[in-house]
């Protein structure tokens, strides 16, 4: 799986997790949803994504790197 797809999957997972936590644990977990959404929104314009930096250090390759390896 490419880095780009991992970021989308991670963002989706975090939104779903925060909604479940908001409903079952505390309504304050809605702020996690807000944080994830704001981070996704700003990364669309700036290209800066902390999760992508971490995943890159874990060795996940971008789609371009995977295509070059083939």
DRENGUKOL-631819 format. One record per residue (C-alpha): residue number from 1; residue in one letter; x, y, z. Coordinates in Angstrom, 3 decimals. Example, Ala and Ser with C-alpha at 12.3 -4.5 7.8 and 13.67 -1.06 7.14 Angstrom:
+-----+--------+----------+----------+----------+
| num | residu |       px |       py |       pz |
+-----+--------+----------+----------+----------+
|   1 |      A |   12.300 |   -4.500 |    7.800 |
|   2 |      S |   13.670 |   -1.060 |    7.140 |
+-----+--------+----------+----------+----------+
//
This chain:
+-----+--------+----------+----------+----------+
| num | residu |       px |       py |       pz |
+-----+--------+----------+----------+----------+
|   1 |      X |    0.000 |    0.000 |    0.000 |
|   2 |      X |    1.330 |    3.427 |   -0.897 |
|   3 |      X |    1.885 |    6.295 |    1.514 |
|   4 |      X |   -0.988 |    8.253 |   -0.006 |
|   5 |      X |   -3.444 |    5.411 |    0.552 |
|   6 |      X |   -2.145 |    4.851 |    4.081 |
|   7 |      X |   -2.803 |    8.502 |    4.909 |
|   8 |      X |   -6.380 |    8.274 |    3.625 |
|   9 |      X |   -6.973 |    5.027 |    5.547 |
|  10 |      X |   -5.456 |    6.453 |    8.737 |
|  11 |      X |   -7.535 |    9.636 |    8.484 |
|  12 |      X |  -10.724 |    7.641 |    7.966 |
|  13 |      X |   -9.908 |    5.336 |   10.868 |
|  14 |      X |   -9.219 |    8.261 |   13.196 |
|  15 |      X |  -12.504 |    9.967 |   12.288 |
|  16 |      X |  -14.479 |    6.765 |   12.888 |
|  17 |      X |  -12.622 |    6.097 |   16.149 |
|  18 |      X |  -13.271 |    9.609 |   17.406 |
|  19 |      X |  -16.983 |    9.346 |   16.598 |
|  20 |      X |  -17.225 |    6.049 |   18.491 |
|  21 |      X |  -15.350 |    7.530 |   21.450 |
|  22 |      X |  -17.577 |   10.615 |   21.382 |
|  23 |      X |  -20.714 |    8.479 |   21.559 |
|  24 |      X |  -19.494 |    5.898 |   24.086 |
|  25 |      X |  -16.949 |    7.657 |   26.324 |
|  26 |      X |  -17.211 |   11.444 |   26.364 |
|  27 |      X |  -18.621 |   14.175 |   24.131 |
|  28 |      X |  -15.252 |   15.932 |   24.387 |
|  29 |      X |  -13.777 |   13.397 |   21.971 |
|  30 |      X |  -15.510 |   15.402 |   19.239 |
|  31 |      X |  -12.407 |   17.622 |   19.410 |
|  32 |      X |  -10.352 |   14.720 |   18.073 |
|  33 |      X |  -12.673 |   14.667 |   15.050 |
|  34 |      X |  -12.197 |   18.416 |   14.639 |
|  35 |      X |   -8.413 |   18.077 |   14.888 |
|  36 |      X |   -8.253 |   15.271 |   12.305 |
|  37 |      X |  -10.525 |   17.150 |    9.903 |
|  38 |      X |   -8.563 |   20.383 |   10.268 |
|  39 |      X |   -5.290 |   18.530 |    9.725 |
|  40 |      X |   -6.609 |   16.849 |    6.565 |
|  41 |      X |   -7.891 |   20.192 |    5.298 |
|  42 |      X |   -4.642 |   22.089 |    5.871 |
|  43 |      X |   -2.518 |   19.281 |    4.431 |
|  44 |      X |   -4.508 |   19.456 |    1.193 |
|  45 |      X |   -3.263 |   23.019 |    0.722 |
|  46 |      X |    0.172 |   22.971 |    2.328 |
|  47 |      X |    1.326 |   19.408 |    1.717 |
|  48 |      X |    2.451 |   19.166 |    5.359 |
|  49 |      X |    1.143 |   16.079 |    7.164 |
|  50 |      X |    2.721 |   14.860 |   10.406 |
|  51 |      X |    1.319 |   11.353 |    9.892 |
|  52 |      X |    2.993 |   11.164 |    6.480 |
|  53 |      X |    6.343 |   12.063 |    8.033 |
|  54 |      X |    5.981 |    9.283 |   10.607 |
|  55 |      X |    4.843 |    6.733 |    8.022 |
|  56 |      X |    7.703 |    7.687 |    5.705 |
|  57 |      X |   10.179 |    7.046 |    8.536 |
|  58 |      X |    8.498 |    3.662 |    9.047 |
|  59 |      X |    9.474 |    2.790 |    5.487 |
|  60 |      X |    6.168 |    3.189 |    3.646 |
|  61 |      X |    6.850 |    4.188 |    0.051 |
|  62 |      X |    4.960 |    6.722 |   -2.055 |
|  63 |      X |    3.089 |    5.641 |   -5.176 |
|  64 |      X |    5.854 |    7.186 |   -7.295 |
|  65 |      X |    8.557 |    5.207 |   -5.467 |
|  66 |      X |    6.582 |    1.993 |   -5.900 |
|  67 |      X |    6.136 |    2.686 |   -9.625 |
|  68 |      X |    9.861 |    3.342 |  -10.091 |
|  69 |      X |   10.731 |    0.064 |   -8.373 |
|  70 |      X |    8.672 |   -1.943 |  -10.867 |
+-----+--------+----------+----------+----------+
//
